[in-house]
Amino acid sequence: MALLSQAIRNQLCVRATYNRGMVILAPHILYTRHDAPFVDAVVIERNGGAPEEAKLASFRVAGLKSIAMTIEGFVPFAGLDLSDARYAERIMAQLEP
């Protein structure tokens, strides 16, 4: 989780394995929901290809394997709403507005 927090603070993408596939994510916020850590991120690449549409998705941190920070920066997703109820429990790291 420290690596994800650092990536969020520095607006850097991370590479990880998720559901047996390789993803590159632009992490925006790290938080807990029902006592489990989640990260909301935009998928930049999944298994070597770009997604059809950019959107913010939630990933359970326990499902992300072999997380590594990249040197690739990202532009914050305009649809991030920090007042969303899912962030009510505990925010551990978030992009600065």
Backbone torsions as a table, in degrees:
resi	resn	phi	psi	omega
1	MET	NA	-27.8	177.9
2	ALA	-64.0	-38.5	179.1
3	LEU	-64.7	-42.1	177.7
4	LEU	-65.1	-40.8	178.2
5	SER	-60.9	-44.5	179.0
6	GLN	-63.9	-41.7	179.0
7	ALA	-62.5	-40.3	178.4
8	ILE	-64.5	-48.8	-179.0
9	ARG	-58.4	-38.0	-176.4
10	ASN	-96.3	2.9	-178.0
11	GLN	50.6	53.4	177.6
12	LEU	-117.6	144.8	178.4
13	CYS	-73.1	160.0	173.5
14	VAL	-124.6	151.5	176.1
15	ARG	-111.2	137.8	-179.6
16	ALA	-156.8	168.2	171.7
17	THR	-101.5	130.7	-179.6
18	TYR	-140.6	124.9	-176.0
19	ASN	52.1	45.4	178.4
20	ARG	63.2	14.4	176.8
21	GLY	-122.7	156.7	179.2
22	MET	-88.3	132.6	177.5
23	VAL	-129.9	150.0	167.2
24	ILE	-115.5	124.6	-174.7
25	LEU	-119.4	147.6	170.5
26	ALA	-104.9	94.5	-175.3
27	PRO	-73.5	134.1	-177.0
28	HIS	-112.1	-36.4	-177.9
29	ILE	-151.9	137.8	178.2
30	LEU	-115.8	126.6	-174.1
31	TYR	-152.5	170.5	174.9
32	THR	-110.1	145.0	175.0
33	ARG	-139.7	123.8	-176.0
34	HIS	54.3	42.4	178.3
35	ASP	64.8	13.7	177.3
36	ALA	-115.6	138.4	179.5
37	PRO	-76.7	137.1	177.0
38	PHE	-129.9	154.4	171.6
39	VAL	-128.5	132.6	173.0
40	ASP	-98.5	128.0	-173.2
41	ALA	-148.2	160.2	173.4
42	VAL	-98.1	129.2	177.1
43	VAL	-76.0	119.8	178.1
44	ILE	-89.1	-38.8	-178.7
45	GLU	-150.6	139.8	176.0
46	ARG	-131.7	118.3	-179.4
47	ASN	51.6	42.6	174.8
48	GLY	87.8	-3.9	-179.6
49	GLY	-125.5	152.9	178.1
50	ALA	-79.2	144.5	176.8
51	PRO	-68.8	158.6	179.8
52	GLU	-66.3	-34.3	-174.9
53	GLU	-138.6	137.8	176.2
54	ALA	-80.9	125.9	176.7
55	LYS	-152.2	156.3	178.4
56	LEU	-83.2	126.8	-179.2
57	ALA	-125.5	152.4	178.2
58	SER	-97.3	135.3	178.4
59	PHE	-127.3	129.3	173.6
60	ARG	-72.6	126.2	-175.4
61	VAL	-58.3	-35.8	179.8
62	ALA	-61.7	-22.6	180.0
63	GLY	-85.9	-11.3	179.0
64	LEU	-90.1	121.3	-178.5
65	LYS	-113.7	150.7	176.4
66	SER	53.6	49.6	-178.9
67	ILE	-71.2	132.1	177.0
68	ALA	-140.3	137.0	177.5
69	MET	-78.8	143.0	176.5
70	THR	-103.9	178.8	174.7
71	ILE	-98.3	3.1	-178.2
72	GLU	-81.7	121.7	176.8
73	GLY	-84.8	174.1	178.5
74	PHE	-148.0	159.1	175.7
75	VAL	-93.2	131.7	-179.8
76	PRO	-57.1	142.2	179.2
77	PHE	-74.0	127.0	-176.1
78	ALA	-65.3	-22.9	-176.7
79	GLY	-83.2	3.5	179.4
80	LEU	-70.5	122.0	179.7
81	ASP	-117.4	99.7	-176.8
82	LEU	-67.9	-12.3	177.5
83	SER	-89.4	2.6	178.9
84	ASP	-59.1	140.8	-176.6
85	ALA	-60.9	-26.9	-178.1
86	ARG	-67.1	-16.5	179.4
87	TYR	-94.5	7.7	-172.9
88	ALA	-68.6	-30.3	-174.7
89	GLU	-67.0	-66.6	-177.3
90	ARG	-162.2	120.1	175.6
91	ILE	-94.8	125.5	-179.1
92	MET	-97.5	-30.2	177.3
93	ALA	-160.0	143.5	177.9
94	GLN	-151.0	157.7	174.7
95	LEU	-64.6	142.8	176.9
96	GLU	-77.9	132.6	-178.6
97	PRO	-65.9	NA	NA
